[in-house]
């Protein structure tokens, strides 16, 4: 498993209630601000030393995708004016869209043909709904307990079990399924996973779990924080915002 960690600080997100979070995102992110197609998702080691302008561009691109994961999915931050929005040069694919009306894992998929070897793709997982949309907020809160606190479904509060099935609340498996579906529909796609908060944690976990399946085929000479030489075609990358700690989850799943 390769964990890519950047010590660079792009922007400080203020964890707050629905209105403040939306205001913070809106002040930072400008749709369409990314102009140059990315070309170096093959290996993310460049993030540590790339020019500030290049780092800013990839951050804005992924930040915009994350912004849309909040504002164009059901919940407290939903705004219908973003239903058909995407980033300049990127197609938003509605055949690959997780937005359950009764609560659950939410994700968006964007694709771009970079006219080289493979199509580039971005999957953005939505973070926890901290607002007043009852089903969305409650499902996320229950799923957070299941994923981050390690509470078995049977031991969740009765309100969680009465409102949501174990399938609905297993956000990690739903996220893994979503990535697998995209890869099946776009063979050879070069995927970047992103998100904020809960969504960031899902992005990091999915990348680690997915890539661990191919660990035996990678070269073990890469230093910590770097991608191995000869990473397989299906290797998934992740760059995310304010992820929770994931080490304990990976240890529980015996990945690391």
C-alpha positions in Angstrom: 0.0 0.0 0.0 1.4 3.4 -1.0 0.4 6.4 1.1 1.0 9.7 -0.5 1.3 12.5 2.0 2.0 16.1 1.1 3.2 18.5 3.8 2.2 21.5 1.7 -0.7 23.6 2.9 -3.0 24.8 0.1 -6.0 26.2 2.1 -7.5 26.0 5.5 -11.0 24.6 5.6 -13.1 25.7 8.6 -15.1 22.7 10.0 -18.5 24.3 10.8 -22.2 24.1 10.4 -23.8 24.0 7.0 -24.0 27.7 6.2 -20.4 28.4 7.2 -19.0 25.4 5.3 -20.8 26.4 2.1 -19.6 30.0 2.5 -16.0 28.8 3.0 -16.1 26.5 0.0 -17.8 29.2 -2.2 -15.1 31.8 -1.2 -12.3 29.5 -2.1 -13.4 27.6 -5.2 -14.2 29.1 -8.6 -15.7 26.7 -11.1 -13.7 26.6 -14.4 -10.6 28.0 -12.8 -8.5 25.1 -13.9 -7.1 25.7 -17.4 -4.2 23.3 -18.1 -5.1 19.5 -18.4 -3.2 17.5 -15.8 -0.6 15.1 -17.2 1.2 13.6 -14.2 -1.3 11.4 -12.3 0.9 8.4 -13.2 3.0 9.2 -10.1 2.2 11.8 -7.4 5.7 12.2 -6.0 5.9 15.4 -8.0 3.4 17.1 -5.7 6.1 17.5 -3.0 8.4 19.7 -5.2 6.2 21.0 -8.1 5.9 24.8 -8.6 3.3 26.5 -6.5 1.2 27.4 -9.5 1.0 23.8 -10.6 0.1 22.7 -7.1 -2.6 25.4 -7.0 -4.1 24.3 -10.3 -4.5 20.6 -9.2 -5.8 21.8 -5.9 -8.4 24.0 -7.5 -9.5 21.2 -9.9 -10.0 18.7 -7.1 -11.5 21.3 -4.8 -14.1 22.2 -7.4 -15.0 18.5 -7.8 -15.3 18.2 -4.0 -17.4 21.4 -3.9 -19.8 19.8 -6.4 -20.0 16.6 -4.3 -21.6 18.8 -1.6 -23.8 21.1 -3.7 -25.2 18.8 -6.3 -26.2 15.8 -4.1 -29.2 15.5 -1.8 -28.6 17.1 1.6 -28.2 20.3 3.5 -25.8 21.8 1.0 -27.8 20.9 -2.1 -28.4 23.7 -4.6 -30.1 22.8 -7.9 -28.2 25.4 -9.8 -25.1 23.0 -9.6 -27.0 20.0 -11.0 -25.4 20.3 -14.4 -22.1 22.0 -13.5 -18.7 20.5 -14.0 -15.1 21.8 -14.3 -13.9 23.3 -17.6 -12.8 20.5 -19.9 -14.3 17.7 -17.8 -17.4 15.7 -18.5 -19.7 14.9 -15.6 -21.0 11.3 -16.2 -24.5 10.8 -14.7 -24.4 7.1 -15.5 -21.9 6.9 -12.7 -23.5 9.0 -9.9 -24.2 7.8 -6.3 -26.9 10.0 -4.8 -29.4 7.9 -2.8 -32.5 9.8 -1.9 -32.9 7.9 1.4 -29.4 8.4 2.7 -26.1 6.8 1.8 -22.6 7.2 0.2 -22.6 10.0 -2.4 -20.0 10.3 -5.2 -19.5 12.1 -8.5 -17.5 11.0 -11.5 -15.8 13.3 -14.0 -13.8 12.2 -17.1 -11.5 13.8 -19.6 -9.8 12.4 -22.6 -6.2 13.6 -22.4 -5.4 12.4 -25.9 -2.4 10.4 -24.7 -2.7 6.8 -23.4 -5.8 6.8 -21.2 -8.7 8.8 -20.1 -8.2 10.7 -16.9 -11.0 10.4 -14.3 -11.9 12.1 -11.0 -14.1 10.6 -8.4 -15.2 12.9 -5.6 -16.8 11.5 -2.4 -19.0 13.8 -0.4 -18.1 14.5 3.2 -20.4 14.4 6.3 -23.6 16.4 6.1 -23.5 18.7 9.2 -26.7 20.5 8.4 -30.4 20.0 8.9 -31.3 17.7 6.1 -32.5 14.8 8.3 -31.9 11.7 6.2 -28.6 12.9 4.8 -27.3 14.1 8.1 -28.4 11.1 10.1 -27.1 8.6 7.6 -23.7 10.2 7.5 -23.6 10.4 11.3 -24.4 6.7 11.6 -21.9 5.7 8.9 -19.2 7.8 10.6 -19.7 5.7 13.8 -19.6 2.5 11.8 -16.4 3.4 9.9 -14.3 5.6 12.1 -15.4 4.3 15.6 -15.5 0.7 14.6 -19.0 0.2 16.0 -20.7 -2.9 14.5 -24.0 -2.3 12.8 -25.8 -4.4 15.5 -24.5 -2.0 18.2 -25.4 1.2 16.5 -28.1 3.3 18.1 -31.6 2.1 17.4 -32.4 5.2 15.5 -29.6 4.2 13.0 -30.8 0.7 12.6 -34.5 1.6 12.2 -33.7 4.2 9.5 -30.9 2.6 7.5 -29.8 -0.8 6.5 -26.3 -2.2 7.0 -25.9 -2.0 3.2 -26.7 1.8 3.2 -24.3 2.6 6.1 -21.3 0.6 4.7 -20.0 3.7 2.9 -16.5 2.2 2.5 -17.8 -0.9 0.6 -20.2 1.3 -1.4 -17.2 3.6 -2.4 -15.2 0.5 -3.4 -18.1 -0.7 -5.5 -18.4 2.7 -7.1 -14.8 2.8 -8.2 -15.0 -0.8 -9.5 -18.1 0.2 -11.5 -16.2 3.2 -13.1 -13.2 1.0 -13.9 -15.4 -1.6 -15.5 -17.1 1.0 -17.7 -13.8 2.8 -18.6 -11.1 0.1 -19.0 -7.6 1.6 -18.4 -8.9 4.9 -16.9 -6.4 6.8 -14.8 -8.3 7.6 -11.6 -7.8 10.3 -9.0 -10.0 10.1 -5.9 -10.8 13.1 -3.8 -13.1 14.5 -1.2 -13.3 16.4 2.1 -13.6 15.1 5.6 -15.5 11.8 5.5 -15.2 12.0 1.7 -11.4 12.4 2.0 -11.2 9.5 4.3 -13.1 7.3 1.8 -10.8 8.5 -1.0 -7.6 7.5 1.0 -9.1 4.2 2.2 -10.3 3.1 -1.2 -7.0 3.9 -2.8 -5.1 2.0 -0.1 -7.4 -1.0 -0.2 -7.7 -1.1 -4.0 -3.9 -0.8 -4.5 -3.1 -3.4 -1.9 -4.6 -6.0 -4.2 -1.7 -5.2 -6.7 1.0 -4.8 -4.1 2.7 -8.1 -5.1 3.2 -6.8 -8.6 4.8 -3.5 -7.6 8.5 -2.8 -7.0 9.1 -2.6 -3.3 12.0 -0.1 -3.7 9.9 3.0 -3.4 10.5 5.1 -0.3 7.7 5.9 2.1 5.3 8.4 0.6 6.3 7.6 -3.0 4.6 5.5 -5.6 6.5 2.4 -6.7 8.1 2.1 -10.1 6.0 0.1 -12.5 2.7 0.7 -10.7 0.0 -1.4 -12.5 -2.4 0.2 -14.9 -5.3 0.1 -12.4 -3.3 1.8 -9.6 -5.6 4.5 -8.1 -4.3 7.8 -6.8 -5.8 10.0 -4.0 -5.5 13.7 -3.1 -8.0 14.9 -0.6 -8.9 17.6 1.9 -8.9 17.2 5.7 -9.0 13.4 5.9 -9.7 11.8 9.3 -7.0 9.3 10.4 -7.3 6.1 8.5 -4.5 4.0 10.0 -6.8 2.2 12.5 -9.2 1.3 9.8 -6.5 -0.2 7.6 -5.1 -2.1 10.5 -8.5 -3.6 11.2 -8.6 -4.7 7.6 -5.0 -6.0 7.8 -3.8 -3.6 5.2 -0.7 -1.5 5.6 
